[in-house]
Amino acid sequence: MKRFRNYSLYSGRWLLFTGMIGAFLIAASLAVYAKALHKAGGRLKIKVEKNAGRVGDHIWLSLNYVVPDGAQLQDSPVIEGIEGFSVVGTKVRENHIEVSMLVDRLQPFEIGPIALVYTDRDGKEQRLTAAPVTIEVISNLGENPDDAALKPIQEIIPTMFPWYIHLLWKAIAVALVGLAAGTWYWRRRRSSMVNEDDEIEPPHVSAEREIDLLLKDGIFERGDVKTFYFRLSEIIRRYMEDIRGFPAAEMTTEEIARNLETQGSDRTILPLLRQADLVKFADSVPSPSRKDQDVMDTHMYINNTSLQVWKPTEVKPASEVAS
């Protein structure tokens, strides 16, 4: 019995010693792997606070990153892949960045792929990339919008006889045709009176002049926020139509986005157009400081795009127009 007890004690110490050595080797291996990963190229992981939200909600996008040894981010980190989205704010901490984004679309959308720009030890610009994330948009009508029963406030009571309604619609149609014909005749007469030597005002000059008139009217300060953003959005759309050649004034914001290039200065104005849509159609009320920032962004967009070559439309003589 004495020999058996000694053997058991000896065996327990040996197992404890072996376990400590194994734990040490595992910890050392993990440290070496983490250091090698850190030196090799870093990593970027993305997650969202929630994968669904309603229009007007804020969603936090978290970026956890590790850059290689000797590399560093800029003072204001550059995040690629979120252009065209409404970014409300950004929080930067060590190895972690949080971006607050506004849900400003009615359909599910995808954010990314995301790229975080950094400078390596040789002074060269590099990127850490991560896969995109999808955000579902929840309807304000509930989980089953198709089953929602929408009722008018009051029962609709007809107040006119059917024949009278048809007569009214015909009168409206005749008035619209007459208005269209009169507009066409006025434009043709006006174009025939234009002299060939007349100078056509460049689009960026017209847009800047209209913005100055809008600010002098003081519409926003009087509380008419919707009218202010209707006019500001119209100025931007008409300017884009003049310099890009597609009918932006008649398009929705999403149709304009599909007509723009994936990269370029035009996409920087999309968040402002979406902000204007929220004010016009979702009763969003921006602060005076946000209004000032929107006006400043509009000026910046016009200045950046006005450097492109602009060729005024050739004005034909009245004799050629008549023929």
PyMOL commands that set and color helices and strands:
alter all, ss='L'
color gray80, all
select helices_A, chain A and resi 2-40+145-147+162-192+203-217+225-244+248-250+253-259+265-281+288-305+318-322
alter helices_A, ss='H'
color red, helices_A
select strands_A, chain A and resi 43-48+52-53+58-66+79-80+86-93+96-102+109-111+114-119+125-130+133-137
alter strands_A, ss='S'
color yellow, strands_A
deselect
rebuild
show_as cartoon
